Each structure stands twice: as C-alpha cells, then as structure tokens.
Amino acid sequence: MEFEIWWLLGIPLFFSLGWIAARVDIRQLISESSSLPKGYFKGLNFLLNDQPDKAIDAFIEILKLNPETVELHFALGNLFRRRGETERAIRVHQNLLSRPDLPIEQQTQAMFELGQDYLKAGLLDRAEETFNQLVAGQYAIPARKALLEIYQREKEWLRAIDAAHALQESGAGGRQKEIAQFYCEIAQDELVHTHPEAAMVMLDKAIATDRHNVRAAILTGDIHLAKGDVEQAVLAWRRVEQQSVPHVALVAQRLMDGYRKLERPHEGLNLLKLYMAETPSIDLLEVVFKATLELETVAEANQLVSNELRRTPTLLGLDKLLDARMMVAPPEVLPELSIVKNLVSGYAQKFTRYQCTHCGFKARQFYWQCPGCSKWETYPPRRTEELNVMN
C-alpha cells in the first residue's frame, strides 16, 4: 500500500518535469527560428507552393544580406540547375569553393554539386575532371555513376566498362547487363570498320559477362552470315530462344532468310510456327504470314492469321487478317473491304511502337538503349498494343 501512495505522488512530479522540458524545447525552437532571416521562410513558402522563380528571388535577397549562409548557397545552386540555369548554378558553387574558410566536408559537397552542374550543362570534360577528384570518399559511388554516364555519352565504351567494374567493386550493385552491352557496342563499331574477328572477341566477352545477352547472339549470327557460313549464323540466331523466347521476334526474318539460303525454307517456317505457338507476337506473325503465302496456300495464311487474332485480339492482328481476306475476297466487296482496311491500318499505326518500361519513351524501332532515359534493355520486344492485351 505504501508503494502505491509513493507512485501516485510521483505522477504529478513526472508531469511537471515533462512540461518544463517541453517549454525549454519550444523556447529553443523559437530562438533558432527568430535567428533565421524572414526571407528564408518566404522563399521556403514559395518552394512549397511550386513557385521556384519567386523562391530564387527571395533566397538571393538573403544572400545579399548574409553572404556567409553556406546551406542557402547549396539550395540556390540546386534550384538554378533544376531550372536549367547551369551558368548561374556553376557560379554559385564556384563561389563556395573559392572560400578559404569552407570546411572540408562542404568543400567536397560543393565540388560534387559543381560536377553535376557541368554534367547538366554538357561540359563533359570539366565534369569528368571534377568527378575524378571524388572517386575516393563519401561521394565515391555517385561520382563513379556520373563518370559512367559521361563515358556512355561520349561512347568511350572501354572506359565505361572500367567505370562499371569499379562501381561493382564499390558495392553499388551488379552491372553485368550494361557491361555486356558495352562490349556489344564495341563489336558493332568493329563490324562497321569490317573487323569481324575483333568484333567476335568482343561478343565472346559480352556473352561471358551476361549469358542472357540476346544482342550478342544476334550479332554473332550476323558475323557468321557475313563470312558466308549460313549454318553457323542460323545456329547463333536460334540461341536467342534459349535466352529469351519473346526476343525470337527480333531474329524471325533473319532465320527465315537463312533457311531459304540453306534451301530448307519449310524447316524455317515450321520452326517459326513453333515459336509463335509459344509466344504471340505481331512481328513474328508478319514473317510467318508472308512465308506461309509463299510456301503454302492463301487459305492456310488466312487460317493462320484468324487463329492468332482469336488468341490475341489486337488491331495490328486485325490489320493482317484484312490483308489476308482481301487476297481471296470477290471483286464486288473489295472496295468496301479496302475502306475498312485503310481505317484499321491508320489506327493500327499508332500501336506499332515499342515502349520503354523505365521512362515510357515510345519508338517505332527497337532499341537496346532507350533514347529517352539511356537505360539498357528496357524495351520489351513486343508492340505497345500487344503488351496492353497481355496485361
């Protein structure tokens, strides 16, 4: 009983202590807030209301009154860079670096921000020089990422490979896909300069880095074809199926042409039909449809397209079906059928694009690196309408 009485007496004491502590914190907060310029809160309010121009004006006024405000310099420089005013951002961060009293930590931060300014402005040489000074320390990983971006922009693929390896070793995650693509880029350049042997060395390295790299298999087949070894070319292209079945659509025409050169076109057509049964694809259907018309009958081509349309109902598929129907339609219905065909084709053209899964950038042709966000292997090998139907 005595313990309970003391416990009850202690409750008001604890409450009083908490009240005193809260008052001290509030007074400290008020004191710190009163020491900040009014323009700071004014600028912050503009930022919250999505008015960056007015926020910049407010922050500039503060800097005129108190040029020692380092954090405000950083905020202002970042605002300039985000708005695309890279020259002003560069001046802000260079001004910070010129101050002899700036602590080493803030000097490093200012140097990193300056590198970002140079990168945004397209001054790649200066950006590279700046980030190379930061590859050791707290900004090592973001600096190496920036260097990797620079080398890709400059198409310095060997340096990009070194930068990607350095990122992996620093614990920034695997970069095998990117490194394999860099080897493919080098191989592509070698092929342009008619150096097939050098290109093959690079492609072997690409596959050793990422055995699922479809591009390396396709280019390997292209090299064999250029040498006149059609059999090896076909074998290389067929490896795409083992790596990624949907990507077979990218080599469908190559395979069909290869089997024609080998004088085994029916074998090629049957192979592509097997692929199509496994994974629907408009690009694959187009190749198979034309080969069926050539090697079999119009009726079989009609049936092929009709079956595919039932399985995957798309405007692109309907467009192909109308192509097939017009070949066997009686003359009296051809004018009406032609009108329908033109209408469907017009709408279907809007869906004949590939779309990046990272940024949504759409393109008529397939890209290994997205032109919009520069990410690698973000384009599915299917058209946008096909993806919508599948989802």
C-alpha positions as CSV (number, residue, x, y, z in Angstrom):
1,M,0.0,0.0,0.0
2,E,2.9,2.4,0.9
3,F,4.5,1.8,-2.5
4,E,1.2,2.7,-4.3
5,I,1.0,6.0,-2.4
6,W,4.5,7.0,-3.5
7,W,3.7,6.0,-7.0
8,L,0.6,8.3,-7.0
9,L,2.7,11.1,-5.6
10,G,5.3,10.7,-8.3
11,I,2.8,11.1,-11.2
12,P,2.5,15.0,-10.8
13,L,6.3,15.2,-10.5
14,F,6.9,13.4,-13.8
15,F,4.2,15.5,-15.4
16,S,5.9,18.7,-14.2
17,L,9.3,17.6,-15.5
18,G,7.8,16.9,-18.9
19,W,6.1,20.3,-19.0
20,I,9.4,22.0,-18.2
21,A,11.3,20.1,-20.8
22,A,8.7,20.9,-23.5
23,R,8.9,24.6,-22.6
24,V,12.7,24.6,-22.9
25,D,12.4,22.9,-26.4
26,I,9.8,25.4,-27.5
27,R,11.9,28.3,-26.4
28,Q,15.0,26.9,-28.1
29,L,13.0,26.4,-31.4
30,I,11.6,29.9,-31.2
31,S,15.1,31.3,-30.6
32,E,16.6,29.4,-33.6
33,S,13.7,30.4,-35.8
34,S,14.0,34.1,-34.9
35,S,17.6,34.0,-35.9
36,L,16.7,33.0,-39.4
37,P,16.0,35.8,-41.9
38,K,12.4,36.3,-42.8
39,G,13.2,35.9,-46.4
40,Y,14.2,32.3,-45.7
41,F,10.6,31.4,-44.7
42,K,9.3,33.4,-47.6
43,G,11.4,31.5,-50.0
44,L,10.5,28.2,-48.4
45,N,6.8,29.1,-48.8
46,F,7.3,29.8,-52.5
47,L,9.0,26.4,-52.9
48,L,6.1,24.6,-51.2
49,N,3.7,26.4,-53.5
50,D,5.7,25.3,-56.5
51,Q,6.9,28.9,-57.3
52,P,10.7,28.3,-57.9
53,D,11.2,31.7,-59.6
54,K,10.0,33.7,-56.6
55,A,11.8,31.4,-54.2
56,I,15.1,32.1,-56.0
57,D,14.5,35.8,-55.8
58,A,13.8,35.5,-52.1
59,F,17.0,33.5,-51.5
60,I,19.1,35.9,-53.5
61,E,18.0,38.7,-51.3
62,I,19.0,36.8,-48.2
63,L,22.5,36.1,-49.7
64,K,22.9,39.8,-50.3
65,L,22.3,40.5,-46.6
66,N,24.2,37.4,-45.3
67,P,26.7,36.0,-47.8
68,E,28.0,33.5,-45.2
69,T,24.9,31.3,-45.4
70,V,26.5,28.2,-46.9
71,E,23.5,25.9,-46.9
72,L,21.5,28.5,-48.7
73,H,24.2,28.7,-51.4
74,F,23.7,24.9,-52.0
75,A,19.9,25.3,-52.1
76,L,20.1,28.2,-54.5
77,G,22.6,26.4,-56.8
78,N,20.4,23.3,-57.0
79,L,17.4,25.4,-57.8
80,F,19.3,27.1,-60.7
81,R,20.4,23.7,-62.0
82,R,16.9,22.2,-61.8
83,R,15.6,25.2,-63.9
84,G,18.3,24.7,-66.5
85,E,20.2,27.9,-65.5
86,T,23.5,26.0,-65.3
87,E,25.8,29.0,-65.7
88,R,24.3,30.6,-62.6
89,A,24.5,27.3,-60.7
90,I,28.2,26.9,-61.7
91,R,28.9,30.5,-60.4
92,V,27.2,29.7,-57.1
93,H,29.2,26.5,-56.5
94,Q,32.5,28.0,-57.7
95,N,31.9,30.9,-55.3
96,L,31.6,28.4,-52.4
97,L,34.8,26.6,-53.5
98,S,36.8,29.8,-53.6
99,R,36.2,30.5,-49.9
100,P,39.3,29.5,-47.9
101,D,37.3,29.1,-44.6
102,L,34.9,26.5,-46.0
103,P,35.1,23.1,-44.0
104,I,36.5,20.2,-46.0
105,E,33.1,18.4,-45.9
106,Q,31.3,21.3,-47.5
107,Q,34.2,21.8,-50.0
108,T,33.6,18.2,-51.1
109,Q,29.9,18.8,-51.4
110,A,30.4,21.9,-53.4
111,M,32.8,20.1,-55.8
112,F,30.2,17.3,-56.3
113,E,27.4,19.9,-57.0
114,L,29.7,21.7,-59.4
115,G,30.3,18.4,-61.2
116,Q,26.6,17.9,-61.5
117,D,26.3,21.5,-62.9
118,Y,29.0,20.7,-65.6
119,L,27.2,17.4,-66.5
120,K,23.8,19.2,-66.8
121,A,25.4,21.9,-69.0
122,G,27.1,19.3,-71.3
123,L,30.6,20.3,-70.3
124,L,31.7,16.7,-70.1
125,D,35.4,17.3,-69.9
126,R,35.1,19.5,-66.9
127,A,32.5,17.2,-65.3
128,E,34.9,14.2,-65.8
129,E,37.8,16.1,-64.2
130,T,35.7,17.1,-61.3
131,F,34.2,13.7,-60.6
132,N,37.6,12.0,-60.9
133,Q,38.6,14.0,-57.8
134,L,35.8,12.5,-55.8
135,V,36.2,8.7,-56.5
136,A,37.6,8.3,-53.0
137,G,35.5,9.4,-50.1
138,Q,31.8,10.0,-49.3
139,Y,30.8,10.8,-52.9
140,A,32.7,7.9,-54.4
141,I,29.6,5.9,-55.6
142,P,27.6,8.9,-57.1
143,A,30.8,10.2,-58.7
144,R,31.5,6.9,-60.3
145,K,27.9,6.7,-61.6
146,A,28.3,10.2,-63.1
147,L,31.6,9.1,-64.7
148,L,29.8,6.0,-66.2
149,E,27.1,8.3,-67.6
150,I,29.8,10.6,-69.1
151,Y,31.7,7.7,-70.8
152,Q,28.4,6.4,-72.3
153,R,27.5,9.9,-73.7
154,E,31.0,10.1,-75.2
155,K,30.8,6.5,-76.5
156,E,34.0,5.7,-74.7
157,W,33.0,2.1,-74.2
158,L,36.2,0.7,-72.8
159,R,36.3,3.4,-70.2
160,A,32.6,2.8,-69.5
161,I,33.5,-0.9,-68.9
162,D,36.2,0.1,-66.4
163,A,33.8,2.5,-64.6
164,A,31.1,-0.2,-64.4
165,H,33.6,-2.6,-62.9
166,A,34.7,0.0,-60.4
167,L,31.1,0.6,-59.4
168,Q,30.6,-3.2,-58.9
169,E,33.7,-3.4,-56.7
170,S,32.5,-0.4,-54.6
171,G,29.3,-2.3,-53.7
172,A,26.9,-0.3,-56.0
173,G,25.2,-3.5,-57.4
174,G,25.8,-5.7,-60.4
175,R,26.4,-4.1,-63.8
176,Q,26.7,-7.2,-65.9
177,K,23.9,-6.3,-68.3
178,E,25.4,-2.9,-69.0
179,I,29.0,-4.2,-69.4
180,A,27.8,-6.8,-71.9
181,Q,26.0,-4.1,-73.9
182,F,29.3,-2.0,-73.9
183,Y,31.1,-5.0,-75.4
184,C,28.3,-5.2,-78.0
185,E,28.8,-1.5,-78.8
186,I,32.5,-2.1,-79.4
187,A,31.7,-5.1,-81.6
188,Q,29.2,-3.1,-83.6
189,D,31.9,-0.4,-84.2
190,E,34.4,-3.2,-85.3
191,L,31.8,-4.5,-87.7
192,V,31.3,-1.1,-89.2
193,H,35.1,-0.9,-89.9
194,T,35.0,-4.5,-91.3
195,H,36.9,-6.1,-88.4
196,P,34.8,-9.2,-87.9
197,E,37.5,-11.1,-85.9
198,A,37.9,-8.2,-83.4
199,A,34.1,-8.0,-83.2
200,M,33.8,-11.7,-82.4
201,V,36.3,-11.3,-79.5
202,M,34.1,-8.6,-78.0
203,L,30.9,-10.6,-78.4
204,D,32.5,-13.6,-76.7
205,K,33.3,-11.2,-73.7
206,A,29.7,-10.0,-73.8
207,I,28.3,-13.5,-73.6
208,A,30.8,-14.4,-70.9
209,T,29.7,-11.4,-68.9
210,D,25.9,-11.9,-69.4
211,R,25.0,-15.3,-71.0
212,H,21.4,-14.0,-71.5
213,N,22.6,-11.1,-73.7
214,V,20.4,-11.5,-76.8
215,R,22.1,-8.8,-78.8
216,A,25.5,-10.7,-78.7
217,A,23.8,-13.8,-80.1
218,I,22.2,-11.8,-82.9
219,L,25.5,-10.0,-83.8
220,T,27.3,-13.3,-83.7
221,G,24.9,-14.7,-86.3
222,D,25.4,-11.6,-88.4
223,I,29.1,-12.1,-88.4
224,H,28.8,-15.7,-89.5
225,L,26.4,-14.7,-92.3
226,A,28.9,-12.0,-93.5
227,K,31.6,-14.7,-93.7
228,G,29.2,-16.9,-95.8
229,D,28.7,-19.5,-93.0
230,V,24.9,-19.6,-93.1
231,E,24.6,-22.8,-91.0
232,Q,26.5,-21.2,-88.1
233,A,24.5,-18.0,-88.5
234,V,21.3,-19.9,-88.1
235,L,22.6,-21.7,-85.0
236,A,23.6,-18.5,-83.4
237,W,20.2,-16.9,-84.1
238,R,18.5,-20.0,-82.7
239,R,20.3,-19.5,-79.4
240,V,18.0,-16.5,-78.8
241,E,15.2,-18.9,-78.0
242,Q,17.2,-20.3,-75.1
243,Q,18.0,-16.8,-73.8
244,S,14.6,-15.2,-74.1
245,V,11.7,-16.6,-76.2
246,P,9.9,-13.2,-76.7
247,H,13.1,-11.9,-78.4
248,V,12.8,-14.5,-81.1
249,A,10.6,-12.0,-83.0
250,L,13.8,-9.9,-83.5
251,V,15.5,-12.7,-85.4
252,A,12.5,-14.1,-87.2
253,Q,13.2,-12.6,-90.6
254,R,16.9,-13.5,-90.3
255,L,16.0,-17.1,-89.5
256,M,13.6,-17.3,-92.4
257,D,16.1,-15.8,-94.9
258,G,18.8,-18.1,-93.5
259,Y,16.8,-21.2,-94.1
260,R,15.9,-20.1,-97.6
261,K,19.7,-19.8,-98.3
262,L,20.1,-23.3,-96.9
263,E,17.3,-24.4,-99.2
264,R,15.3,-25.6,-96.2
265,P,12.5,-22.9,-96.2
266,H,9.8,-25.3,-94.9
267,E,12.0,-26.2,-91.9
268,G,12.4,-22.5,-91.1
269,L,8.7,-21.9,-91.4
270,N,7.8,-24.8,-89.1
271,L,10.3,-23.5,-86.6
272,L,8.8,-20.0,-86.6
273,K,5.3,-21.5,-86.2
274,L,6.5,-23.3,-83.1
275,Y,7.9,-20.1,-81.7
276,M,4.6,-18.3,-82.5
277,A,2.6,-21.0,-80.7
278,E,4.8,-20.5,-77.6
279,T,4.7,-16.7,-77.6
280,P,2.4,-14.4,-79.6
281,S,4.0,-11.6,-81.5
282,I,2.9,-9.3,-84.3
283,D,6.4,-9.1,-85.7
284,L,6.7,-12.9,-85.7
285,L,3.2,-13.2,-87.2
286,E,4.1,-10.9,-90.1
287,V,7.2,-13.0,-91.0
288,V,5.2,-16.3,-90.7
289,F,2.3,-14.9,-92.7
290,K,4.4,-13.9,-95.6
291,A,6.3,-17.2,-95.6
292,T,3.0,-19.1,-95.5
293,L,1.7,-17.2,-98.5
294,E,5.0,-18.0,-100.3
295,L,5.4,-21.7,-99.3
296,E,1.8,-22.8,-98.7
297,T,-1.6,-21.5,-99.7
298,V,-3.6,-18.3,-99.2
299,A,-6.2,-20.3,-97.3
300,E,-3.6,-21.5,-94.8
301,A,-2.3,-18.0,-94.4
302,N,-5.9,-16.8,-93.8
303,Q,-6.4,-19.5,-91.2
304,L,-3.1,-18.7,-89.5
305,V,-4.0,-15.0,-89.1
306,S,-7.5,-15.8,-88.0
307,N,-6.3,-18.2,-85.3
308,E,-3.8,-15.7,-84.0
309,L,-6.4,-12.9,-83.8
310,R,-8.7,-15.2,-81.7
311,R,-5.8,-15.9,-79.4
312,T,-4.5,-12.3,-79.2
313,P,-7.2,-9.8,-80.4
314,T,-5.4,-6.7,-81.5
315,L,-5.8,-4.0,-84.1
316,L,-2.5,-5.0,-85.5
317,G,-3.7,-8.6,-85.9
318,L,-6.9,-7.4,-87.5
319,D,-4.9,-5.4,-90.0
320,K,-3.1,-8.6,-91.0
321,L,-6.3,-10.5,-91.2
322,L,-7.8,-7.9,-93.6
323,D,-4.7,-8.3,-95.7
324,A,-5.4,-12.0,-95.9
325,R,-9.1,-11.6,-96.6
326,M,-8.5,-9.1,-99.4
327,M,-6.5,-11.7,-101.3
328,V,-9.4,-14.0,-101.6
329,A,-12.4,-11.6,-101.5
330,P,-14.7,-11.4,-104.5
331,P,-14.2,-8.2,-106.6
332,E,-17.6,-6.8,-105.6
333,V,-16.7,-6.5,-101.9
334,L,-13.1,-5.3,-102.4
335,P,-13.9,-1.5,-102.4
336,E,-15.7,-1.8,-99.0
337,L,-13.1,-4.1,-97.6
338,S,-10.4,-1.6,-98.8
339,I,-12.1,1.2,-96.9
340,V,-12.2,-0.9,-93.7
341,K,-8.6,-1.9,-94.2
342,N,-7.4,1.7,-94.6
343,L,-9.2,2.8,-91.4
344,V,-7.8,-0.1,-89.4
345,S,-4.3,0.5,-90.7
346,G,-4.5,4.1,-89.7
347,Y,-5.4,3.3,-86.2
348,A,-3.0,0.3,-86.0
349,Q,-0.1,2.5,-86.9
350,K,-0.5,4.2,-83.5
351,F,0.3,1.0,-81.8
352,T,3.2,-0.1,-83.9
353,R,5.7,1.3,-81.3
354,Y,7.9,-0.1,-78.7
355,Q,7.8,1.5,-75.3
356,C,10.5,1.8,-72.6
357,T,9.4,0.3,-69.3
358,H,11.5,2.8,-67.4
359,C,10.5,6.2,-68.8
360,G,7.7,5.4,-71.2
361,F,9.5,6.7,-74.3
362,K,7.9,5.3,-77.5
363,A,9.8,4.5,-80.7
364,R,8.9,2.8,-84.0
365,Q,12.1,0.7,-83.9
366,F,13.5,-1.5,-81.2
367,Y,16.4,0.0,-79.2
368,W,18.8,-1.7,-76.8
369,Q,19.4,1.6,-75.1
370,C,16.4,3.9,-74.6
371,P,16.9,7.2,-76.4
372,G,14.8,8.9,-73.6
373,C,16.4,7.7,-70.4
374,S,19.5,6.0,-71.6
375,K,18.7,2.8,-69.7
376,W,19.7,-0.5,-71.2
377,E,17.4,-3.4,-72.2
378,T,14.2,-1.6,-71.1
379,Y,12.3,-2.2,-74.4
380,P,10.2,-5.3,-74.4
381,P,10.3,-7.0,-77.9
382,R,6.6,-6.5,-78.3
383,R,4.5,-3.6,-79.6
384,T,2.5,-1.5,-77.1
385,E,-0.9,-2.9,-78.1
386,E,0.3,-6.5,-77.5
387,L,1.6,-5.6,-74.0
388,N,-1.8,-3.9,-73.2
389,V,-3.7,-7.0,-74.3
390,M,-1.3,-9.3,-72.3
391,N,-1.7,-7.2,-69.2
